[in-house]
Amino acid sequence: MEKLSLAETTQRDHLYVNYASEDGIFAEWLTLRLTAEGYKVWCDKTKLLGGESYPTNIDNALKESTFRVLALMSKNSNQKPNPLKERTTALRIGQDRGIEDFVIPLNVDGISPSELNWMVSDLTFIPFFKGWAEGLTRLLKKLGQVKAPRDPTRGRESVARWVTSEDNIVHNDERIWSNVLPIVAVPPTIRRYHVGNEEELKRLRQNWPIYGEKNHVWAFAIPEEETSFAERQAVEWSRRADVDGLSTIDVVTFLLRRSLILHCTARGLKFTKDKKDIYFPENLVEGDKLLYQRYDGRRTYTKAVGQRTFHSIERGAYKSTYHLAPVFRPLVRRFRSPSYEVNLRLVWTDGQGMEEPGSNRKRRALTKTWWNYQWLAKNMAFVSWLAEEQNEHTIFTSKLGDVKIARLPILTSSSIRILEDALTASAAEENETEVLEEEGDEDEPELADEDESETENVATGMD
């Protein structure tokens, strides 16, 4: 085992990111997050990040200045010459130093051990394919265990300097769209009811927002025609933290979410079999097209339902239908007034309309080119359908109060913006040899009455 002097161990203070160009977006994200945590990171996507010159001789950098190598393992990087050469060199350095975990492999896309080169197949992987946040948490824990050199005072400032110095960053004001809809009206009171007829309660739950079990429930109100509900208590929820051992915010959050879900199903959206999601069925809207007005005022549409052809060893070529599935998260106290966060999932069905199990592979294949603009377009289209193009729309109404939402989301602005044209061109150059897993035209927003470029800068806070 090689014995290192104190000077040598101090000098070896960098993390080196080994990756294939197809995984460049993830490599850049990881580099920025680790740098923000105070680590020195070498990644050719960022070059001079933190003032550290990118090495001209990679072999020497690995031998003399690298503390650990982060190997981004994926189907893309598994057999590509340059990433493979770097990993081989790093593994030999680790053997020479007697450091078993000199190479820390990160599983980017769920690649299985049987697909890996024998030199890395028996290493312990950190999974990022289940979620980048979860993978980062585990990686930071690992770096802490191996005592990777870190200076938490320099990281965030280094990232900020790098971002503002990039050629694709300009100092112009930009409007930023969010996926958060203001709630412009909400009943100020929640009411506890005693239920005399449980069958009536069971029926009412199907189309009315109610919180609670058995014979005591909470609601904003009940339908006027119901006779077996007796009001027992009324609480101004903004003035009480809890009631009957329940958080009032939890009760209001549930009622707001349920109000919006039932409003959507009343207008034709379907529940999945497990009742966890709602989605657009085929032919609910004409041509499966959601019409809406773009952020620049022009009329256009996006698809609520679409079809793709996939390939698998078991089934060969087969078609699957995807359906937009809105998800609502009430935010009662995060902003000045209650709001809804609106996100979009996908539900898959076969050619006969039968639900198919969720597929990460199909979702990744479909959405890998859905960037900010595409997600913003689909979100705006759904909100336009939801609000029926009114500035304000009532989703729950009763004699004791209504729930109304605004059509436009919360907007803000930034003094700097990203030149997305430059990013798109760079990504196209890096991925020009990419093999697509699905066939068919991309489901991008199409203009209803005229052609125009879709390269305008749009920032969004959507997940």
FIFIMAR-561092 format. One record per residue (C-alpha): x, z, y. Coordinates in Angstrom, 3 decimals. Layout:
<marti px="X" pz="Z" py="Y"/>
...
***
This chain:
<marti px="0.000" pz="0.000" py="0.000"/>
<marti px="1.282" pz="-0.948" py="3.438"/>
<marti px="2.072" pz="2.077" py="5.601"/>
<marti px="1.128" pz="1.581" py="9.246"/>
<marti px="2.720" pz="3.192" py="12.255"/>
<marti px="0.558" pz="4.755" py="14.952"/>
<marti px="1.419" pz="1.861" py="17.284"/>
<marti px="0.330" pz="-0.672" py="14.667"/>
<marti px="-2.998" pz="1.012" py="13.962"/>
<marti px="-3.680" pz="1.270" py="17.687"/>
<marti px="-2.926" pz="-2.427" py="18.156"/>
<marti px="-5.356" pz="-3.480" py="15.448"/>
<marti px="-8.482" pz="-2.776" py="17.450"/>
<marti px="-10.590" pz="-5.938" py="17.290"/>
<marti px="-13.572" pz="-6.939" py="15.179"/>
<marti px="-13.346" pz="-10.585" py="14.164"/>
<marti px="-16.605" pz="-12.538" py="13.612"/>
<marti px="-16.314" pz="-15.122" py="10.834"/>
<marti px="-19.278" pz="-17.539" py="10.735"/>
<marti px="-20.499" pz="-21.114" py="10.377"/>
<marti px="-21.610" pz="-23.046" py="13.456"/>
<marti px="-25.195" pz="-23.180" py="12.155"/>
<marti px="-25.310" pz="-19.380" py="12.505"/>
<marti px="-23.932" pz="-19.492" py="16.047"/>
<marti px="-26.997" pz="-18.008" py="17.749"/>
<marti px="-26.843" pz="-14.944" py="15.525"/>
<marti px="-23.041" pz="-14.696" py="15.924"/>
<marti px="-23.365" pz="-14.676" py="19.716"/>
<marti px="-26.150" pz="-12.090" py="19.640"/>
<marti px="-24.121" pz="-9.846" py="17.333"/>
<marti px="-21.010" pz="-10.189" py="19.486"/>
<marti px="-22.858" pz="-9.221" py="22.657"/>
<marti px="-24.560" pz="-6.245" py="20.998"/>
<marti px="-21.304" pz="-4.913" py="19.541"/>
<marti px="-19.467" pz="-5.440" py="22.817"/>
<marti px="-22.216" pz="-3.551" py="24.647"/>
<marti px="-21.555" pz="-0.673" py="22.222"/>
<marti px="-17.905" pz="-0.633" py="23.322"/>
<marti px="-16.181" pz="-2.580" py="20.521"/>
<marti px="-13.626" pz="-5.322" py="21.146"/>
<marti px="-14.963" pz="-8.423" py="19.423"/>
<marti px="-13.456" pz="-11.839" py="18.825"/>
<marti px="-15.975" pz="-14.647" py="18.449"/>
<marti px="-15.332" pz="-18.216" py="19.531"/>
<marti px="-18.914" pz="-18.413" py="20.865"/>
<marti px="-17.998" pz="-16.043" py="23.682"/>
<marti px="-14.285" pz="-16.800" py="24.124"/>
<marti px="-13.206" pz="-14.587" py="27.042"/>
<marti px="-15.775" pz="-11.856" py="26.605"/>
<marti px="-14.522" pz="-8.598" py="28.068"/>
<marti px="-11.366" pz="-10.227" py="29.383"/>
<marti px="-9.824" pz="-10.520" py="25.897"/>
<marti px="-8.283" pz="-13.956" py="25.413"/>
<marti px="-9.470" pz="-15.660" py="22.245"/>
<marti px="-6.445" pz="-16.012" py="19.897"/>
<marti px="-4.802" pz="-19.411" py="19.547"/>
<marti px="-3.398" pz="-18.486" py="16.109"/>
<marti px="-6.196" pz="-17.088" py="13.958"/>
<marti px="-3.949" pz="-16.092" py="11.050"/>
<marti px="-1.736" pz="-13.977" py="13.321"/>
<marti px="-4.768" pz="-12.441" py="15.002"/>
<marti px="-6.208" pz="-11.432" py="11.628"/>
<marti px="-2.895" pz="-9.942" py="10.501"/>
<marti px="-1.787" pz="-8.230" py="13.690"/>
<marti px="-4.786" pz="-7.382" py="15.877"/>
<marti px="-7.906" pz="-7.209" py="13.703"/>
<marti px="-9.371" pz="-3.903" py="12.544"/>
<marti px="-12.188" pz="-5.394" py="10.459"/>
<marti px="-13.581" pz="-8.869" py="9.771"/>
<marti px="-17.352" pz="-9.307" py="9.989"/>
<marti px="-18.169" pz="-12.157" py="7.600"/>
<marti px="-21.555" pz="-13.747" py="8.314"/>
<marti px="-22.568" pz="-14.848" py="4.838"/>
<marti px="-25.270" pz="-17.508" py="4.565"/>
<marti px="-26.045" pz="-20.736" py="2.806"/>
<marti px="-24.398" pz="-22.444" py="5.771"/>
<marti px="-21.118" pz="-20.510" py="5.662"/>
<marti px="-20.775" pz="-20.175" py="1.886"/>
<marti px="-18.762" pz="-23.313" py="1.243"/>
<marti px="-17.708" pz="-24.580" py="4.682"/>
<marti px="-13.904" pz="-24.986" py="4.851"/>
<marti px="-13.074" pz="-23.047" py="8.015"/>
<marti px="-15.170" pz="-19.910" py="7.383"/>
<marti px="-14.019" pz="-19.927" py="3.745"/>
<marti px="-10.348" pz="-20.175" py="4.752"/>
<marti px="-10.700" pz="-17.282" py="7.217"/>
<marti px="-12.446" pz="-15.076" py="4.651"/>
<marti px="-9.805" pz="-15.824" py="2.032"/>
<marti px="-7.033" pz="-14.905" py="4.470"/>
<marti px="-8.858" pz="-11.715" py="5.490"/>
<marti px="-9.416" pz="-10.648" py="1.878"/>
<marti px="-5.698" pz="-11.039" py="1.136"/>
<marti px="-4.803" pz="-9.026" py="4.232"/>
<marti px="-7.149" pz="-6.290" py="3.100"/>
<marti px="-5.518" pz="-6.254" py="-0.330"/>
<marti px="-2.039" pz="-6.070" py="1.206"/>
<marti px="-3.058" pz="-3.142" py="3.399"/>
<marti px="-5.029" pz="-1.411" py="0.670"/>
<marti px="-8.233" pz="-1.560" py="2.747"/>
<marti px="-11.100" pz="-2.392" py="0.395"/>
<marti px="-13.599" pz="-2.953" py="3.199"/>
<marti px="-11.360" pz="-4.933" py="5.569"/>
<marti px="-13.995" pz="-7.677" py="5.203"/>
<marti px="-17.507" pz="-6.397" py="5.962"/>
<marti px="-19.989" pz="-9.043" py="4.747"/>
<marti px="-23.309" pz="-9.454" py="6.541"/>
<marti px="-26.116" pz="-11.204" py="4.674"/>
<marti px="-27.681" pz="-13.424" py="7.324"/>
<marti px="-30.327" pz="-15.411" py="5.456"/>
<marti px="-30.917" pz="-13.641" py="2.145"/>
<marti px="-28.335" pz="-15.580" py="0.142"/>
<marti px="-28.107" pz="-14.166" py="-3.392"/>
<marti px="-24.869" pz="-12.853" py="-4.982"/>
<marti px="-25.012" pz="-15.618" py="-7.601"/>
<marti px="-24.589" pz="-18.220" py="-4.857"/>
<marti px="-21.484" pz="-16.578" py="-3.384"/>
<marti px="-17.832" pz="-17.288" py="-3.967"/>
<marti px="-16.405" pz="-14.915" py="-6.595"/>
<marti px="-14.053" pz="-13.349" py="-4.029"/>
<marti px="-16.920" pz="-11.824" py="-2.033"/>
<marti px="-19.766" pz="-11.622" py="-4.560"/>
<marti px="-18.897" pz="-8.042" py="-5.558"/>
<marti px="-18.640" pz="-6.693" py="-1.992"/>
<marti px="-21.356" pz="-4.474" py="-0.526"/>
<marti px="-23.428" pz="-6.462" py="1.944"/>
<marti px="-25.249" pz="-5.298" py="5.046"/>
<marti px="-28.617" pz="-7.123" py="5.104"/>
<marti px="-29.621" pz="-8.788" py="8.362"/>
<marti px="-32.185" pz="-11.146" py="6.846"/>
<marti px="-34.798" pz="-8.364" py="6.761"/>
<marti px="-34.432" pz="-7.823" py="10.489"/>
<marti px="-31.567" pz="-8.004" py="12.985"/>
<marti px="-32.320" pz="-4.558" py="14.437"/>
<marti px="-32.241" pz="-2.923" py="11.001"/>
<marti px="-29.012" pz="-4.712" py="10.101"/>
<marti px="-27.364" pz="-3.722" py="13.381"/>
<marti px="-28.247" pz="-0.072" py="12.804"/>
<marti px="-26.562" pz="-0.139" py="9.401"/>
<marti px="-23.533" pz="-2.015" py="10.738"/>
<marti px="-23.019" pz="0.486" py="13.567"/>
<marti px="-23.202" pz="3.298" py="11.014"/>
<marti px="-20.564" pz="1.538" py="8.898"/>
<marti px="-18.262" pz="1.010" py="11.904"/>
<marti px="-18.616" pz="4.680" py="12.734"/>
<marti px="-17.688" pz="5.660" py="9.183"/>
<marti px="-14.498" pz="3.567" py="9.231"/>
<marti px="-13.698" pz="4.853" py="12.760"/>
<marti px="-13.499" pz="1.425" py="14.365"/>
<marti px="-11.834" pz="1.668" py="17.804"/>
<marti px="-14.462" pz="1.858" py="20.522"/>
<marti px="-14.624" pz="2.454" py="24.250"/>
<marti px="-18.280" pz="2.982" py="25.221"/>
<marti px="-17.439" pz="2.969" py="28.940"/>
<marti px="-16.474" pz="-0.703" py="29.063"/>
<marti px="-19.001" pz="-2.488" py="26.880"/>
<marti px="-22.108" pz="-3.119" py="28.965"/>
<marti px="-20.085" pz="-4.027" py="32.045"/>
<marti px="-18.111" pz="-6.570" py="29.998"/>
<marti px="-21.280" pz="-8.204" py="28.719"/>
<marti px="-22.777" pz="-8.322" py="32.225"/>
<marti px="-19.643" pz="-9.987" py="33.622"/>
<marti px="-19.615" pz="-12.543" py="30.813"/>
<marti px="-23.306" pz="-13.413" py="31.203"/>
<marti px="-23.109" pz="-13.902" py="34.962"/>
<marti px="-19.929" pz="-16.010" py="34.677"/>
<marti px="-21.323" pz="-18.487" py="32.140"/>
<marti px="-21.860" pz="-22.081" py="33.264"/>
<marti px="-25.458" pz="-21.993" py="32.058"/>
<marti px="-26.300" pz="-19.069" py="34.386"/>
<marti px="-27.365" pz="-19.837" py="37.961"/>
<marti px="-28.331" pz="-17.469" py="40.756"/>
<marti px="-31.809" pz="-18.776" py="41.512"/>
<marti px="-35.083" pz="-16.897" py="41.431"/>
<marti px="-37.118" pz="-17.488" py="38.293"/>
<marti px="-40.618" pz="-16.405" py="37.394"/>
<marti px="-40.744" pz="-14.526" py="34.082"/>
<marti px="-43.849" pz="-14.651" py="31.932"/>
<marti px="-44.706" pz="-11.841" py="29.562"/>
<marti px="-47.069" pz="-11.531" py="26.618"/>
<marti px="-48.823" pz="-8.501" py="28.141"/>
<marti px="-52.391" pz="-8.882" py="29.408"/>
<marti px="-53.717" pz="-6.359" py="31.947"/>
<marti px="-56.945" pz="-4.588" py="31.026"/>
<marti px="-58.915" pz="-4.684" py="34.246"/>
<marti px="-61.742" pz="-2.429" py="33.058"/>
<marti px="-61.991" pz="0.228" py="30.359"/>
<marti px="-64.610" pz="2.997" py="29.927"/>
<marti px="-63.196" pz="6.226" py="31.390"/>
<marti px="-64.901" pz="8.366" py="28.747"/>
<marti px="-64.762" pz="8.569" py="24.968"/>
<marti px="-67.723" pz="10.127" py="23.195"/>
<marti px="-68.084" pz="11.991" py="19.909"/>
<marti px="-71.190" pz="11.219" py="17.880"/>
<marti px="-72.777" pz="12.910" py="14.897"/>
<marti px="-74.013" pz="10.391" py="12.341"/>
<marti px="-77.184" pz="11.134" py="10.422"/>
<marti px="-77.213" pz="7.974" py="8.316"/>
<marti px="-73.933" pz="7.054" py="6.616"/>
<marti px="-75.240" pz="3.640" py="5.524"/>
<marti px="-76.014" pz="2.853" py="9.139"/>
<marti px="-72.485" pz="3.936" py="10.102"/>
<marti px="-70.955" pz="1.718" py="7.408"/>
<marti px="-72.913" pz="-1.265" py="8.671"/>
<marti px="-72.065" pz="-0.556" py="12.298"/>
<marti px="-68.323" pz="-0.424" py="11.616"/>
<marti px="-68.387" pz="-4.133" py="10.768"/>
<marti px="-69.114" pz="-5.173" py="14.350"/>
<marti px="-68.652" pz="-2.153" py="16.639"/>
<marti px="-65.453" pz="-0.231" py="17.592"/>
<marti px="-65.639" pz="3.272" py="16.087"/>
<marti px="-62.874" pz="5.782" py="15.354"/>
<marti px="-63.217" pz="8.498" py="12.739"/>
<marti px="-64.569" pz="9.216" py="9.272"/>
<marti px="-67.685" pz="10.623" py="7.635"/>
<marti px="-70.336" pz="11.958" py="9.974"/>
<marti px="-68.305" pz="12.560" py="13.167"/>
<marti px="-66.919" pz="9.531" py="15.017"/>
<marti px="-65.563" pz="8.620" py="18.444"/>
<marti px="-66.542" pz="5.546" py="20.456"/>
<marti px="-66.785" pz="4.294" py="24.026"/>
<marti px="-70.523" pz="4.002" py="23.376"/>
<marti px="-72.969" pz="3.000" py="20.651"/>
<marti px="-75.556" pz="0.198" py="20.630"/>
<marti px="-78.737" pz="1.183" py="22.410"/>
<marti px="-80.892" pz="0.472" py="19.366"/>
<marti px="-79.061" pz="2.943" py="17.088"/>
<marti px="-81.185" pz="6.063" py="16.472"/>
<marti px="-79.205" pz="8.107" py="13.949"/>
<marti px="-76.261" pz="8.770" py="16.323"/>
<marti px="-76.441" pz="11.971" py="18.359"/>
<marti px="-73.880" pz="12.457" py="21.156"/>
<marti px="-72.024" pz="15.768" py="20.803"/>
<marti px="-69.173" pz="15.530" py="23.317"/>
<marti px="-67.882" pz="13.359" py="26.186"/>
<marti px="-64.223" pz="13.446" py="27.250"/>
<marti px="-62.422" pz="11.743" py="30.146"/>
<marti px="-59.494" pz="10.524" py="28.079"/>
<marti px="-57.076" pz="10.134" py="31.010"/>
<marti px="-57.380" pz="13.887" py="31.727"/>
<marti px="-57.003" pz="15.228" py="28.185"/>
<marti px="-53.937" pz="14.939" py="25.935"/>
<marti px="-55.878" pz="15.806" py="22.787"/>
<marti px="-59.332" pz="16.658" py="21.562"/>
<marti px="-60.379" pz="18.207" py="18.240"/>
<marti px="-56.761" pz="18.006" py="17.101"/>
<marti px="-56.579" pz="14.251" py="17.867"/>
<marti px="-54.446" pz="12.529" py="20.471"/>
<marti px="-56.807" pz="10.974" py="22.999"/>
<marti px="-54.319" pz="8.110" py="23.454"/>
<marti px="-54.470" pz="7.398" py="19.708"/>
<marti px="-58.258" pz="7.292" py="19.837"/>
<marti px="-58.369" pz="5.004" py="22.891"/>
<marti px="-55.635" pz="2.760" py="21.452"/>
<marti px="-57.621" pz="2.312" py="18.240"/>
<marti px="-60.861" pz="1.588" py="20.101"/>
<marti px="-59.161" pz="-0.977" py="22.363"/>
<marti px="-57.505" pz="-2.756" py="19.443"/>
<marti px="-60.708" pz="-2.746" py="17.427"/>
<marti px="-62.707" pz="-4.034" py="20.406"/>
<marti px="-60.477" pz="-7.085" py="20.721"/>
<marti px="-60.326" pz="-7.771" py="16.976"/>
<marti px="-64.116" pz="-7.658" py="16.641"/>
<marti px="-64.494" pz="-9.857" py="19.716"/>
<marti px="-62.265" pz="-12.467" py="18.069"/>
<marti px="-64.041" pz="-12.344" py="14.711"/>
<marti px="-67.398" pz="-12.642" py="16.480"/>
<marti px="-66.067" pz="-15.894" py="17.938"/>
<marti px="-65.014" pz="-17.256" py="14.562"/>
<marti px="-61.597" pz="-15.886" py="13.594"/>
<marti px="-61.380" pz="-14.784" py="9.948"/>
<marti px="-60.008" pz="-11.632" py="8.362"/>
<marti px="-57.373" pz="-11.999" py="5.671"/>
<marti px="-58.356" pz="-10.618" py="2.261"/>
<marti px="-56.490" pz="-7.377" py="2.896"/>
<marti px="-58.137" pz="-7.030" py="6.347"/>
<marti px="-54.710" pz="-6.611" py="7.971"/>
<marti px="-54.731" pz="-9.810" py="10.026"/>
<marti px="-57.154" pz="-12.195" py="11.689"/>
<marti px="-56.446" pz="-15.911" py="11.976"/>
<marti px="-57.822" pz="-19.260" py="13.127"/>
<marti px="-59.627" pz="-21.040" py="10.273"/>
<marti px="-59.607" pz="-24.814" py="10.107"/>
<marti px="-62.035" pz="-26.646" py="12.406"/>
<marti px="-62.956" pz="-23.580" py="14.457"/>
<marti px="-61.855" pz="-25.518" py="17.535"/>
<marti px="-62.119" pz="-29.287" py="17.829"/>
<marti px="-59.182" pz="-30.990" py="16.162"/>
<marti px="-57.645" pz="-27.529" py="15.606"/>
<marti px="-56.307" pz="-27.862" py="19.168"/>
<marti px="-56.257" pz="-24.988" py="21.620"/>
<marti px="-56.621" pz="-26.410" py="25.116"/>
<marti px="-55.032" pz="-24.541" py="28.001"/>
<marti px="-53.505" pz="-24.874" py="31.449"/>
<marti px="-49.721" pz="-24.751" py="31.505"/>
<marti px="-47.718" pz="-22.448" py="33.727"/>
<marti px="-47.204" pz="-25.430" py="36.073"/>
<marti px="-50.948" pz="-26.102" py="36.304"/>
<marti px="-51.158" pz="-29.109" py="33.974"/>
<marti px="-53.675" pz="-29.383" py="31.140"/>
<marti px="-52.357" pz="-29.658" py="27.594"/>
<marti px="-52.898" pz="-28.237" py="24.091"/>
<marti px="-51.171" pz="-26.729" py="21.096"/>
<marti px="-52.221" pz="-26.539" py="17.444"/>
<marti px="-54.036" pz="-23.495" py="16.070"/>
<marti px="-53.761" pz="-24.866" py="12.526"/>
<marti px="-51.185" pz="-27.263" py="11.106"/>
<marti px="-49.754" pz="-28.490" py="7.825"/>
<marti px="-46.227" pz="-28.842" py="6.452"/>
<marti px="-44.682" pz="-30.244" py="3.281"/>
<marti px="-42.242" pz="-27.967" py="1.475"/>
<marti px="-40.079" pz="-28.381" py="-1.611"/>
<marti px="-39.303" pz="-25.925" py="-4.375"/>
<marti px="-37.864" pz="-26.153" py="-7.881"/>
<marti px="-41.030" pz="-24.729" py="-9.428"/>
<marti px="-43.614" pz="-26.777" py="-7.514"/>
<marti px="-41.749" pz="-29.827" py="-6.263"/>
<marti px="-43.231" pz="-31.185" py="-3.033"/>
<marti px="-46.324" pz="-29.330" py="-1.908"/>
<marti px="-48.343" pz="-28.873" py="1.274"/>
<marti px="-49.127" pz="-25.588" py="2.976"/>
<marti px="-51.376" pz="-24.973" py="5.949"/>
<marti px="-50.350" pz="-22.494" py="8.625"/>
<marti px="-52.806" pz="-20.664" py="10.885"/>
<marti px="-52.005" pz="-18.829" py="14.109"/>
<marti px="-52.791" pz="-15.129" py="13.648"/>
<marti px="-52.938" pz="-13.041" py="16.848"/>
<marti px="-51.810" pz="-9.403" py="16.787"/>
<marti px="-52.834" pz="-6.931" py="19.482"/>
<marti px="-51.036" pz="-3.797" py="20.597"/>
<marti px="-52.778" pz="-1.773" py="23.289"/>
<marti px="-50.340" pz="-0.197" py="25.772"/>
<marti px="-52.340" pz="2.555" py="27.399"/>
<marti px="-49.704" pz="4.267" py="29.561"/>
<marti px="-46.660" pz="2.001" py="29.641"/>
<marti px="-47.755" pz="0.189" py="32.807"/>
<marti px="-49.728" pz="1.214" py="35.856"/>
<marti px="-52.949" pz="0.384" py="34.045"/>
<marti px="-53.786" pz="-0.146" py="30.363"/>
<marti px="-52.699" pz="-3.479" py="28.885"/>
<marti px="-52.657" pz="-5.500" py="25.683"/>
<marti px="-49.447" pz="-6.843" py="24.170"/>
<marti px="-50.323" pz="-10.075" py="22.362"/>
<marti px="-48.087" pz="-11.498" py="19.615"/>
<marti px="-48.599" pz="-14.284" py="17.105"/>
<marti px="-48.029" pz="-14.273" py="13.358"/>
<marti px="-48.706" pz="-16.941" py="10.745"/>
<marti px="-51.120" pz="-16.913" py="7.819"/>
<marti px="-50.608" pz="-19.540" py="5.087"/>
<marti px="-53.267" pz="-21.209" py="2.942"/>
<marti px="-53.233" pz="-23.957" py="0.313"/>
<marti px="-55.157" pz="-27.221" py="0.470"/>
<marti px="-58.386" pz="-25.524" py="-0.616"/>
<marti px="-58.286" pz="-22.825" py="2.047"/>
<marti px="-57.117" pz="-20.103" py="-0.340"/>
<marti px="-54.600" pz="-17.647" py="1.129"/>
<marti px="-51.014" pz="-17.914" py="-0.066"/>
<marti px="-48.604" pz="-14.977" py="-0.178"/>
<marti px="-46.504" pz="-14.611" py="2.951"/>
<marti px="-43.325" pz="-16.659" py="2.831"/>
<marti px="-40.336" pz="-15.906" py="5.019"/>
<marti px="-38.738" pz="-19.188" py="4.005"/>
<marti px="-41.729" pz="-21.216" py="5.145"/>
<marti px="-42.030" pz="-19.248" py="8.364"/>
<marti px="-38.330" pz="-19.732" py="9.150"/>
<marti px="-38.527" pz="-23.446" py="8.377"/>
<marti px="-41.544" pz="-23.911" py="10.634"/>
<marti px="-40.505" pz="-21.743" py="13.578"/>
<marti px="-36.751" pz="-22.331" py="13.745"/>
<marti px="-37.302" pz="-24.743" py="16.652"/>
<marti px="-40.004" pz="-22.699" py="18.350"/>
<marti px="-38.046" pz="-21.421" py="21.315"/>
<marti px="-39.337" pz="-19.539" py="24.344"/>
<marti px="-41.348" pz="-22.492" py="25.618"/>
<marti px="-43.164" pz="-23.072" py="22.336"/>
<marti px="-44.055" pz="-19.401" py="21.846"/>
<marti px="-45.165" pz="-19.120" py="25.468"/>
<marti px="-47.318" pz="-22.255" py="25.073"/>
<marti px="-49.045" pz="-20.909" py="21.962"/>
<marti px="-49.575" pz="-17.520" py="23.556"/>
<marti px="-51.042" pz="-19.033" py="26.725"/>
<marti px="-53.278" pz="-21.289" py="24.637"/>
<marti px="-54.613" pz="-18.360" py="22.635"/>
<marti px="-55.244" pz="-16.282" py="25.763"/>
<marti px="-57.058" pz="-19.227" py="27.366"/>
<marti px="-59.286" pz="-19.475" py="24.275"/>
<marti px="-59.795" pz="-15.720" py="24.261"/>
<marti px="-60.801" pz="-15.535" py="27.922"/>
<marti px="-62.772" pz="-18.790" py="27.780"/>
<marti px="-60.697" pz="-19.869" py="30.798"/>
<marti px="-62.252" pz="-17.214" py="33.047"/>
<marti px="-60.024" pz="-15.145" py="35.330"/>
<marti px="-61.535" pz="-12.000" py="33.798"/>
<marti px="-63.341" pz="-11.760" py="30.487"/>
<marti px="-65.439" pz="-9.012" py="28.885"/>
<marti px="-64.543" pz="-8.307" py="25.260"/>
<marti px="-66.713" pz="-5.200" py="24.839"/>
<marti px="-69.836" pz="-4.304" py="26.735"/>
<marti px="-72.197" pz="-1.329" py="26.750"/>
<marti px="-74.407" pz="0.529" py="29.205"/>
<marti px="-71.664" pz="3.201" py="29.452"/>
<marti px="-68.799" pz="0.861" py="30.293"/>
<marti px="-67.040" pz="-2.414" py="29.468"/>
<marti px="-63.597" pz="-3.527" py="28.356"/>
<marti px="-62.390" pz="-6.507" py="30.408"/>
<marti px="-59.078" pz="-8.341" py="30.286"/>
<marti px="-57.282" pz="-10.575" py="32.758"/>
<marti px="-56.523" pz="-14.166" py="31.810"/>
<marti px="-53.022" pz="-14.212" py="33.302"/>
<marti px="-50.319" pz="-11.983" py="31.797"/>
<marti px="-48.078" pz="-9.621" py="33.733"/>
<marti px="-45.509" pz="-11.644" py="35.667"/>
<marti px="-42.191" pz="-10.629" py="37.169"/>
<marti px="-39.108" pz="-12.415" py="38.502"/>
<marti px="-35.357" pz="-12.511" py="38.054"/>
<marti px="-32.619" pz="-13.375" py="40.533"/>
<marti px="-30.697" pz="-15.326" py="37.873"/>
<marti px="-31.850" pz="-17.868" py="35.339"/>
<marti px="-30.528" pz="-19.715" py="32.303"/>
<marti px="-30.072" pz="-23.481" py="32.295"/>
<marti px="-31.886" pz="-24.057" py="29.021"/>
<marti px="-31.062" pz="-27.795" py="29.034"/>
<marti px="-27.396" pz="-26.896" py="28.530"/>
<marti px="-28.217" pz="-24.496" py="25.717"/>
<marti px="-30.409" pz="-27.084" py="23.993"/>
<marti px="-27.675" pz="-29.713" py="24.170"/>
<marti px="-25.109" pz="-27.282" py="22.773"/>
<marti px="-27.393" pz="-26.291" py="19.902"/>
<marti px="-28.069" pz="-29.943" py="19.084"/>
<marti px="-24.349" pz="-30.690" py="18.884"/>
<marti px="-23.702" pz="-27.760" py="16.565"/>
<marti px="-26.631" pz="-28.494" py="14.248"/>
<marti px="-26.507" pz="-32.273" py="14.052"/>
<marti px="-25.832" pz="-32.136" py="10.288"/>
<marti px="-28.588" pz="-29.624" py="9.533"/>
<marti px="-30.773" pz="-30.374" py="6.506"/>
<marti px="-34.441" pz="-29.639" py="7.178"/>
<marti px="-36.450" pz="-27.794" py="4.553"/>
<marti px="-39.805" pz="-29.222" py="5.584"/>
<marti px="-41.226" pz="-32.623" py="6.460"/>
<marti px="-43.575" pz="-33.630" py="9.240"/>
<marti px="-43.574" pz="-33.643" py="13.005"/>
<marti px="-42.800" pz="-30.446" py="14.823"/>
<marti px="-45.808" pz="-28.642" py="16.186"/>
<marti px="-44.804" pz="-28.735" py="19.822"/>
<marti px="-47.285" pz="-28.650" py="22.712"/>
<marti px="-48.423" pz="-32.176" py="23.528"/>
<marti px="-49.615" pz="-33.248" py="26.944"/>
<marti px="-53.235" pz="-34.319" py="27.033"/>
<marti px="-52.994" pz="-36.993" py="29.684"/>
<marti px="-49.376" pz="-37.867" py="30.528"/>
<marti px="-45.837" pz="-37.614" py="29.252"/>
<marti px="-43.173" pz="-35.444" py="30.788"/>
<marti px="-39.992" pz="-33.632" py="29.872"/>
<marti px="-40.378" pz="-30.247" py="28.159"/>
<marti px="-37.081" pz="-28.869" py="29.392"/>
<marti px="-38.299" pz="-26.757" py="32.307"/>
<marti px="-37.007" pz="-23.214" py="32.456"/>
<marti px="-39.463" pz="-20.657" py="31.164"/>
<marti px="-38.519" pz="-17.060" py="30.452"/>
<marti px="-40.776" pz="-14.897" py="28.349"/>
<marti px="-40.852" pz="-11.332" py="27.104"/>
<marti px="-42.434" pz="-12.259" py="23.757"/>
<marti px="-41.040" pz="-10.989" py="20.472"/>
***
